[in-house]
Structures are given as structure tokens and as C-alpha cells.
Amino acid sequence: MGKFNVLNHELVPEHYVLDSKEEEKVLRELGITKDLLPKINKSDPAIIALEQSHGDINPGSVIKIVRKSPTAGISVYYRVVVSGETVR
């Protein structure tokens, strides 16, 4: 059986790795620093799947998550990648 890419599942929201310019823009618009963003562990299945197409994702990288809902519409969330620590 082949590996399953969780990002292809209909219930998993879209995940994107932001480049440094996009990170700066988002943080400036939100008026926060990276350490105030919610965390996502490097071992999260979505991050592992992203690494298969984007290469290694380092801790400190910002991930954009786009959730689509028939009732709420489109919601955008941001997470910062962490490694080896408990995510809260």
C-alpha cells in the first residue's frame, strides 16, 4: 500500500508555507511577532506532507492554513512550526 498524503483529504484544510516576505507582511498586518502565533509541531502529518513537496520545513517557518466551510465561508489561520516541544 502506498503512502497517503493527508493534504489530499477533503476534511484537511489547505496548508501553505510562507516565504520570508509573506511572513513579514502577515506579521506586520496582524501587529504581532512569530512567538505569539499558535504552534504546529514539525511532526504534524500536514507538515510532513508539505515537506514532501517543499523540502525541509525549519522550525520558525510560518504556515498559512485556509479552512473552507459552507456556513462560515473561508477562514485563514497562521501557525509557526516548532520542533520537539509540546504544542498548546
C-alpha positions as a printed Julia matrix, in Angstrom:
88×3 Matrix{Float64}:
   0.0    0.0    0.0
   1.38   3.46  -0.94
   1.71   6.41   1.37
  -1.37   8.59   1.79
  -0.95  12.38   1.53
  -3.19  13.82   4.25
  -3.37  17.14   2.4
  -5.43  15.43  -0.3
  -8.2   14.51   2.16
 -11.35  16.61   1.85
 -11.51  17.28   5.6
  -7.94  18.62   5.86
  -7.66  22.36   5.2
  -5.17  23.75   2.69
  -1.67  24.37   4.1
   0.94  26.7    2.58
   4.5   27.55   3.62
   5.04  31.32   3.59
   8.29  32.79   2.33
  10.08  35.42   4.44
   8.47  38.39   2.64
   4.99  36.94   3.1
   5.79  36.22   6.78
   6.85  39.82   7.36
   3.73  41.16   5.66
   1.36  38.92   7.66
   3.05  39.67  10.98
   3.0   43.41  10.24
  -0.7   43.29   9.27
  -1.57  41.34  12.42
   0.68  43.54  14.58
   2.33  40.57  16.29
   5.58  38.61  16.41
   6.06  34.95  15.5
   6.19  33.87  19.14
   2.54  34.96  19.54
   1.29  32.71  16.73
  -0.26  29.34  17.6
   2.19  26.46  17.17
   2.21  23.45  14.86
   4.66  20.64  15.53
   7.16  19.63  12.85
   5.89  16.07  13.33
   2.31  17.05  12.39
   1.13  14.93   9.44
   0.31  18.06   7.41
   3.86  19.4    7.87
   5.35  16.04   6.92
   3.2   16.03   3.76
   4.24  19.62   2.93
   7.89  18.63   3.28
   7.43  16.02   0.55
   6.7   18.8   -1.95
   8.58  21.8   -0.46
  11.62  20.15   1.12
  12.63  20.55   4.75
  10.49  22.98   6.75
  12.5   24.53   9.56
  11.19  25.47  12.99
  10.17  29.13  12.9
   8.56  28.81   9.47
   5.04  30.22   9.21
   2.27  28.06   7.77
  -0.91  29.55   6.29
  -3.98  27.36   6.79
  -7.11  28.05   4.73
 -10.28  26.48   6.08
 -13.4   26.37   3.92
 -16.81  25.98   5.47
 -20.26  26.0    3.89
 -21.54  28.11   6.81
 -18.56  30.28   7.78
 -17.02  30.73   4.33
 -13.23  30.96   4.14
 -11.11  31.44   7.27
  -7.35  31.94   7.22
  -5.14  30.93  10.14
  -1.4   31.08  10.69
   0.81  28.71  12.69
   4.53  28.74  13.43
   6.42  25.44  13.13
   8.08  24.16  16.31
  10.07  21.03  16.93
  10.26  18.74  19.89
   8.06  20.71  22.24
   4.52  20.25  23.39
   2.11  22.19  21.21
  -0.69  24.01  23.04
